[in-house]
Amino acid sequence: DAGVIQSPRHEVTEMGQEVTLRCKPISGHNSLFWYRQTMMRGLELLIYFNNNVPIDDSGMPEDRFSAKMPNASFSTLKIQPSEPRDSAVYFCASLQRSGNTIYFGEGSWLTVV
Amino acid sequence: GESVGLHLPTLSVQEGDNSIINCAYSNSASDYFIWYKQESGKGPQFIIDIRSNMDKRQGQRVTVLLNKTVKHLSLQIAATQPGDSAVYFCAENSHPANAGGTSYGKLTFGQGTILTVHP
């Protein structure tokens, strides 16, 4: 199995630029999650989709962040404009309808300078 | 507010020893708990889970204990190996409203414990 696939793995961008992170969940999984990990705040849930529909976006920091899931095999997390405080590791994860285990991707390491 | 937290931020053990990593949770309504292992540069990896109707569950070299009375969770690793060195997170699964038919949703993570195994 390919697992959850994220891209890019690493990105360095300048403040003010748009950043788009991509995720391909495990085939057959119907729930998708975006998490952010920082030293200060640990792992935080940003948004959660079920059957491509956003269920809970209460963790999205502000309007600069947006997420989409146009189909069952693809999701994006966009930051526009990016700020240095957005520097973090962003994880995508997916869950099978009948399962309990949430599987994580390897993360996208974002640095905003 | 509700949170999941760990007692010990770091744990150092000798290879071959048993390790115990602890976690306290505050949401008495939590009914599902998971332990994840995160190695450097990688995403969290599922280790073992337990439902609130159980107090113990065993896997390969790992055991999770749940004490609902004191809202405490622990992960025991037998015969710890250098490859077990990682950050270990406990997580609580909450059930969001209007989940669209899915029972499981958010994971609330603890801060993590760094386990270092010395050869």
Contacts between the chains, C-beta under 8 A, distances in Angstrom:
chain1	res1	chain2	res2	distance
A	4	B	43	7.6
A	30	B	102	7.1
A	31	B	102	5.7
A	31	B	104	7.6
A	31	B	105	7.4
A	33	B	106	8.0
A	33	B	107	7.6
A	42	B	109	5.8
A	42	B	110	7.6
A	42	B	111	5.1
A	42	B	112	6.6
A	43	B	44	7.3
A	43	B	89	6.9
A	43	B	107	7.9
A	43	B	109	4.1
A	45	B	106	5.3
A	45	B	107	6.8
A	45	B	108	7.6
A	48	B	96	7.2
A	48	B	105	5.8
A	48	B	106	6.4
A	50	B	99	6.3
A	50	B	100	4.4
A	50	B	101	7.6
A	50	B	102	5.1
A	50	B	105	7.7
A	51	B	100	6.0
A	53	B	100	6.6
A	55	B	96	6.1
A	55	B	98	6.9
A	55	B	99	6.3
A	55	B	100	6.3
A	55	B	105	6.9
A	56	B	96	5.4
A	56	B	105	6.9
A	56	B	106	6.8
A	91	B	43	5.4
A	91	B	44	7.4
A	93	B	43	7.7
A	95	B	102	7.5
A	95	B	104	6.3
A	97	B	101	7.9
A	97	B	102	6.5
A	100	B	32	6.9
A	100	B	49	6.2
A	100	B	93	7.8
A	100	B	104	6.1
A	101	B	34	7.5
A	101	B	46	5.0
A	101	B	49	7.0
A	102	B	34	7.7
A	102	B	46	7.5
A	102	B	104	7.7
A	102	B	107	6.0
A	103	B	46	6.9
A	104	B	36	7.9
A	104	B	43	3.6
A	104	B	44	4.8
A	104	B	45	7.3
A	105	B	43	5.4
A	106	B	41	7.8
A	106	B	42	5.8
A	106	B	43	5.0
A	107	B	42	7.5
A	107	B	43	5.2
